[in-house]
Amino acid sequence: SFVAKVKNNSDVKVNEIRFQIVQSFSFHVRKSERKSDGSYGEEFAIIDSVVKPGEEKYWDLELRVPVDMFIGTLSNCPIIDIHWMLRGVICLPFPHRNTLLEIPLYFGVDDRPNRRL
């Protein structure tokens, strides 16, 4: 689970907040790299996520990894890296642009030396 917090310091109402797990892959061949989005989890809209100007709201949310999403590691494979992120969208009214948040996620054991999570 995680806590989502939105503090609206603008003069624009936040209409809705959505979250989604995204999995992507990086392929490394020689000195070239290509990144591709591999899989998208279901997009979830937070119920009652309107945040008026000057307000602050919190939501306790549960993160569910889709059953068909690969969450293993390929630590012995030097040409493929797997990345996961929590993508959040703060939906604003027209003519404003939505705000996109991308937060890295780590599953399993981090076996890289000298890494602290």
C-alpha positions in Angstrom: 0.0 0.0 0.0 1.0 3.6 -0.4 -0.3 7.1 0.4 -1.1 9.6 -2.3 -1.1 13.2 -1.3 -2.1 16.2 -3.4 -1.6 19.7 -2.2 -3.2 22.1 -4.7 -1.4 25.4 -4.5 -2.8 26.6 -7.8 -6.0 28.4 -8.8 -7.1 25.4 -10.9 -9.3 22.6 -9.6 -7.8 19.0 -9.9 -10.6 16.9 -11.6 -9.2 13.4 -11.0 -6.1 11.4 -10.1 -5.2 8.1 -11.8 -2.5 5.5 -11.3 -1.1 2.7 -13.4 1.8 0.3 -13.2 4.0 0.3 -16.3 6.7 -2.2 -17.2 9.4 -1.4 -19.8 12.4 -3.0 -21.2 15.8 -1.7 -22.2 17.8 -3.6 -24.8 21.6 -3.1 -25.0 23.5 -4.3 -28.1 27.0 -3.0 -28.5 26.8 0.7 -27.8 23.2 1.1 -28.8 20.2 1.1 -26.5 16.5 0.8 -27.3 13.8 1.3 -24.7 10.2 -0.1 -25.1 7.1 -0.1 -23.0 6.3 -3.7 -22.5 3.1 -3.9 -20.4 0.6 -1.6 -18.8 -1.4 -2.5 -15.8 -5.0 -1.4 -15.4 -5.5 2.3 -14.9 -7.2 3.1 -11.7 -9.0 6.4 -11.0 -9.2 7.5 -7.3 -12.8 7.9 -6.2 -13.5 11.4 -4.9 -10.2 12.8 -6.1 -11.3 16.3 -6.8 -9.0 18.8 -5.1 -10.1 22.4 -5.1 -7.6 25.3 -5.1 -5.9 25.7 -1.7 -6.9 22.2 -0.5 -4.8 19.2 0.4 -6.1 15.6 0.3 -4.7 12.1 1.2 -5.7 8.7 0.0 -4.5 5.3 1.3 -4.2 3.1 -1.8 -3.3 -0.5 -2.5 -0.9 -1.3 -5.3 -1.8 -4.5 -7.2 0.7 -5.9 -9.7 -1.2 -7.5 -12.7 -1.0 -11.3 -12.7 0.3 -11.4 -16.3 3.1 -8.9 -15.6 6.6 -10.5 -15.4 8.2 -9.4 -12.1 11.3 -11.6 -12.2 14.8 -10.4 -12.8 17.2 -11.0 -15.6 20.3 -10.1 -13.5 22.5 -12.6 -15.4 21.4 -11.1 -18.8 23.6 -8.2 -19.8 21.5 -7.1 -22.8 18.1 -6.7 -21.2 17.0 -4.5 -18.3 13.5 -4.5 -16.9 12.0 -1.4 -15.4 8.8 -0.8 -13.5 7.2 2.5 -12.6 4.1 3.8 -11.0 2.6 6.3 -13.4 0.3 8.9 -11.9 -1.8 11.4 -13.9 -3.3 14.5 -12.3 -6.2 15.5 -14.5 -6.9 19.2 -15.0 -9.7 21.0 -16.8 -9.2 22.3 -20.3 -7.2 24.4 -21.4 -4.6 23.1 -18.8 -2.3 20.2 -19.4 -2.5 17.1 -17.2 0.5 16.6 -14.8 2.3 13.3 -15.2 4.3 11.6 -12.4 6.6 8.6 -13.0 7.9 6.9 -9.8 10.4 4.0 -10.2 9.3 0.7 -8.6 11.6 -2.1 -7.5 10.4 -5.7 -7.0 12.4 -8.5 -5.4 15.9 -8.3 -4.1 18.2 -5.6 -5.3 21.5 -7.5 -5.9 23.5 -4.5 -7.1 26.5 -3.8 -4.9 26.3 -0.7 -2.6 22.7 0.1 -3.4 20.4 1.4 -0.7 16.7 1.6 -1.3 
